[in-house]
Amino acid sequence: LEYQAPGINCEKSHLLSDVISNIEKNGSYYQTTVLSFCVNEKSKLYKAYLDNGYFQKKEEKNFVEEEFESGSCDKVLEFFEMIGKAKHEPSGEQWETTYGESAWRMAILSLCLPQTVNRLRLMKLSLVSSFSGLGASNDENTEWQSKCIEVKQILESHLPARVAGELFSLFTEHVNIRRGRLNGSTEHTMYRELLELEEVLLRWEEEGKGRKDLPGTEAILSRMVKLQFPGALRYAYHKDNSELSKFLEFVLKISELQRLKRTGWVKCQVRDPETVAGHMFRMGIMGLMFSHSPQNLKSNQGLLGSNAEAANICICHDMAECIIGDITPHCKVSVEDKAEREMKAFKELTMHLPEHIGLDLFIPFTRYENQEEGDMNAIITKDYDKFDMILQAFEYEKKEKRGPFLQQFFDSTMTAFKSKAVKKWQKSLLEARSNYFSKE
């Protein structure tokens, strides 16, 4: 009765209907996904795997970890605080949208461009555009040459050399495009148009503030045609704006995250709390700086390589909140219910987008949610999420002079971190916080 015939236990099955559905959604799904199956330790297959180096418990080695195995990370945290100011500083005298929120929206728009464009490159450029707010003066009142020198000094004095060099190269490229010094590539042309579209959106939002009848969208649609967003050709040749207007609805919907205040800070009565978009922005910078991607370490393209997968996950993971709001543990919503609401909202949000765009936004979101073992970029993104929260909490405590009134956020994350690097950031932050309040 105890006999179990070989093959009756499949551990985790893969239904044919699921396989077909996955391929229909994404033709290359099984080129990148990991399929798990059971291998008996007594089987010849297990021995063959063992002989070829599998199943060996190797300590994870990655630049993200190696860079912080020795020495202090205080300067890195200081840089994160500098970046944090972009969450709250308006991107212009006449705009309410901050540098960070604007950079986040451009990063998302970059992912919606045609597949023929290097969209991840434009995502990176969009995120580092926020560096214009670093230093003594922002890009409203500065000479670009002196701004570049200032940003370079900040990067080199606060970050590991490899990261500083990569980020400064991106910022210099942003500045050159901003000044009209394009290299003739499609990416430079598209990024220039993206900057101009963002300015049109900011102006449109400012004009519509407090009005019941919103301004016309013709100027926005015209800019979107130049960027070849979904429906551009139909609008350009047939004056049919139905598809392009659907895409604009998507853009305006996610833009609500630039005004949605994070629930935790609101409940704690923090003054001028960050928005969801601002939160994803700084996470995006963290993901851009430190991303698990072994092929980047071997590539001549440098640390950021062609992926920056963690940054991609960071800027997408909370997008569904523009529909369901920012649900926290104090909202009395179960983990399962919250996950179900987010999944339903994300599908609703991307319903009218072309398949490739919908998937390019949906897949990073699901990777964050699933937290699959071995998906290091998804796992470290979760760490970035919680670390940005406690760093922001300490920034608010210093600003508001109310003592350690946000202790609950530190208590809830005390054992939450998994990656070595972020554990070290946490330790350094807790020491800095303890020293700060011991002097009061």
N, C-alpha and C positions, 0 to 999 in steps of 0.2 A: 504493500500500500504506500510505502514511502518512496518507491521508485519514481524518478522524474525523467522522462525520456528526453534525450538531447533535442534542443530546438523548441521546447514548449515555452521557455521563458525568453521573451524578446526585450525585457527591460523597458525600453522606450520605443514604441512603434512609430512608424511614419506612414500615415494613411495615404493611399493613392490620391484620394480627393484633395488632401492638403498639399500634396506634391504638385498636382495639376494647378491648384489655386495659386501657389507660390510662383510657379513658372509664368502663369498668366499675368500676375502682377508685376513680375520682374524677371525677364528672360535670363538674367545672369545670377539669379538668386543662389543657386547651388554652386556657383564658382567662389562665393565668398563666405557662405554660412558653414557652420560646423555641425555635423551630424554625429550624435553619440550612439554607441552601441556597446554591448557587454562582451568582454573577452575573458574566458576562463584562464586562470593562471597555469593550469596544467595542460593547456592546449598548445599545439605546435605554432599556431598563429601568435600566441602571446610570446613564446620564445623568440620567434622571428622579429617581432617588434622590439623585444628587449635587446637582441643582438644589434639592432640598428639604432639604438640610443633612445628609444621611447620608454616612458614610464619611469625615467630617472627623475628623482626630486632635485631639481636644480634651483638654486636661489635666483630669483629674478634679478636680472641685471639690465638696466636701462639708463639712459642719460638722465631721466627724471630722477632716478634714485641716486646714481653715482655722484651727481653734481653736489648733493647735499649730505654725503656720507661723512664729511669732515668739514670743520669750520662753521662759522655762524651764518644763519640765514636772516639776520636782522635787517640787512640792507634790502633783501628781496621783499620782506614784509613792508618796509618803508616805501618801496616802489609801489606795492599794491595799494597802499594808502594814498599815494599821489594819484594813481589811476582812479581810486574811489571818488576823488573830487569831481571827476568827469560825470559821475552819476547825478550830481546836483548843480553843476555849473551850466547855465544856459549857453547854447552854442552860438548865440549872437545877442546883441542888445535888444533886438525886437522879437526874439523867439523865447518861448517857454521850454521847448524841447532842449534837453541837455546834450552835451557832447557825446556822452555815453549812449544815450537813447537814440540819437541820430546815427551813430556808428553802427549800433545794433540793427536798426531798420535797413540801412544800406547793405549790411552783411546778409540779411535775409533776402533782400532784393537781388543780390548777386547770385544766390542759389537758384533764382527763378529765370535767369537769362538762358539763351539758347545753349544747347549741349555742345555746340561747336566752340564755345568760348571756355577758357580756363576759369571756371566759376569760383573754384576754391582760391585761386590767386586773388581774384577781386574781393572775395570775402575777407582775406587777410588784409588787403589794402584798406578796406572799409573799416575794419576794427582799429588799425593803427592810425587812422585819420584822427582819432581822439587825442593822439599825442600832441596835437596842436594846442591843447589846453595845458600841457605841462609847462612848468617854469613860471617866470615872472609875468609874462604877458601871453594872451591868447592870440589866435591868428587874425583877430579883428584889428589888432593894433601892433603889428610886428613886421619886421623885415624878415623874409624867409631865410636869408642866409644866417642871420643871428639866431633865428629859431632853430635851425638845423644844428648849429653848434651847441646850443643849450640842450636840446633833446639828446644829442650824442653824449654829452657830458653826464647827463642824468642816467642814461642807459648804462654807460660804461662803469659808472661809480656804484651802481646798485645791482647789476645782474651779472651772471656768468658770461664770460667773453663771447662764447658761441651764440648765446641767446641775444646778447646786446647787439652783436654784429648783424644777425639776421633781421632783428626788428628795426634797426636803423636803416638797413638797406630798403626795407619795405616803406618806411616813413619817407625816405629820400625820394623814392619812386612816386609816392603820393604827392609830395610837394611839387615835383617836376610836372606831373600831370595837372595839378591845381594851377600851376603857372603857365600852362599851355605848352609845355616842352614835351610833346608826345614823341614816341619812337616809331610811329607808323603802324604799330601792331593793333589788331582788333581789340585786344584787352585794354590798351591805353585809350582808344577811342570810346569803348564802352564805359570805362570807368569815368572818363570825363563827362559823358552823358549822364551817368549815374549821380555824380556830384551835382549836376545842374538840375536833375529831377528832384533830388532831395531838397534843394533850395526852393523849387517850385512848390513842393509839398509843405514845407515849413511856412511859406508865404500864404498858401491856401488855408492852412490851419489857423494862422494868425488872423486872417481876414474873417474867418467863420466863427471865431471865438465869441460866444454870447449871442449869436444870431440863430433865429429859428429857420430862416431860409438860407441854406448854405450857398456859397459862391459856386459859379459854374466850374466844371471840371475840364473844359476844353484844353486849357494849357497843360494840364497833367497828362491827358490822353495823348496829346501831340508829342510830349517828351517820351511817353511810353512806347510810341510807335518807333521812335529812333532807337530804342533799346530792344526792339523786336520781341516785346513781351507777348504772351498769348493773345491772339486776336488782332495783332498789329497790322498784318497784311489785309485782313478783311476790312479794317477801319480805313486803311490808307487807300485801297483801290475801290471799295464799294460803299464807303461811308457808313458801314454797319458797325456800330460800336458795342453790340450786345456782348460779345466775348471779352473784349477789352474792358468793358465796364464791370464784368464779373470779376476780372482780375483786380481792378481798382477796388472793388468792394472788399476783396481779400486783404489788400494792402491797408485800407482804412480800418479794417477790423483788427488786424494785428497791431496797428498803430495805437489802438486803445490801451495796449500794454505800456505805452509811454505815459499814461495818465493813471493807470491802476496801481494804487499804493499797496505795498506788501502788508498783508493782514497782521502779521506778528508785531510789526512796529506800530501800526495803528492802534492795536489793542493795548499796547504799552504806552500810548500817548506820546510817542516820539514826535518831535517837531520836524517838519519837512522830511517825512520818510521817503526812502527810495522807492522807485517803481519796479515792477516786474521786469520791464525792459532794461532798466539800469542794472539790476541784479544779473541778468543773463549776459549783459555787456562785459562786466568785469570777469565773470566766469569765462567768457570767450577769450579774453586777454590771457587768462591763466592757461587755457587750453592751447592757445596759440604759442605761448612760451614753452610749455612743457607738455609734450604729447607722446604717449607710448606708441612708437612705430618703428620697429627694428629696421625696416627697409630705409627709413630716413637716416639712420646712423651709418648705413653703408653707402648711402647715395652721395654723389658729388653735389647734389642740390642743397646739402646742409641739413640742419636739424629739422626745419619745417618741411623739407622735401616737397612732395606733391599732395600730402594728405592733411596734416593738422586735424586729424579726426576728432580729437577731444574738443577742439574749438567748435567744430561743426555740431557736435552733440550738445555742447553748452548753449549755443544760441537758439537751439530748437526745442529744448526739453520742456520749457514752460509755456509754449505758444498756446496750448489749449485753454489757458487761463483767461484769454480774452473772451471766452464764452462762459466758462463755469466759475470764474473768479479764482482768487488765491485761497485754496482750502488748506488750513493748518490742522494739526492734531487737536487744537482747542475748538474746532468747529463741529466736533462730535459726529464726524463722518468716518466710517470704517475704512481701513486701508483698501479693502476689496472694492467698496463702493466708490471711493475716490479714483481708483485705477479705472474702473468701468466708466465713470463720468468723463475722465480725461480722454480715454480711447474713443468714446462716442463723439466728444467735442472735436477731437483732432480730425476725425474722419469727416465730420460736418464742415470743418474749417477748410479742408482741402478738396471738398467734393467736386468743385467746378474747375479745378486746376488740371492741366494736362497730366497724363500719367507719370511722365518722367519727373516733373516738378513735385507732384504729390508724394511720390516715393522718396525723392531726395530730402524731403522734409520729414516724412513719416518714419523712415528707417532709423535716423538718428534718435528720434523721439522714442521708438520702441526699444532701441538698444539701451537707452537710459533707464527705461521702465523695467526691462527684463533683467538687467544686471547679471547676464550669463557668465558663468565661471570661465575665465580665460579672456574675456573681453576687457582688456586692461584699460582701454580708452573710456569705456562706459563706467568702469569701476572708479577710475580716478576722477571722472566728471562728477560722480556722486560725492566724492571727497571735496572737490572744488565747491560744490553747491553748499555743503555744510560749513566749509571753512570761510567762504565769502560771508556767510551769515554771522559767524562769531566775530570775524574781523569787523564787519559792519556794526555789530553790537558794541564792540569796544570803541569804535569811532564815535558812536552816538553817546556813549557814557562820558567820554572825554569832552565832547562838545556841550553836553547839557548840564554838566556839573551836579548830577543828582546821585553820585555815588555809584556803586555796582548794581544799579537797578535792573539790569538785564541778565542777571545771573542765571535765570532759567534756560537761556539759550546755550550757555556754557555747560550746564549740568546735563542737558539733553544730548550733547554731542561728545561727552567725555570719553566714551569708548567707541565712538562711531567710525573713526577713520581707519582705513585699511592700508593705504600706501605709505611707504617709509617717508617720502618727501613731505607729504602733508601732515603726517604725525609729528615730524620735526617742526614744521611751521606752527602747528598747534602748541607744542611745548614752548616754543619761543614766544608765541603770543600770550600764553598764560603767564609766563614769567614777566613779560613786559607789563601786563595788566596788574599782576600782584605788586610789582615795584611801583607802579603808578599810584595805586590806591594806598600803599603803605606810606607814601610821602604826603598824603593829604591830611 
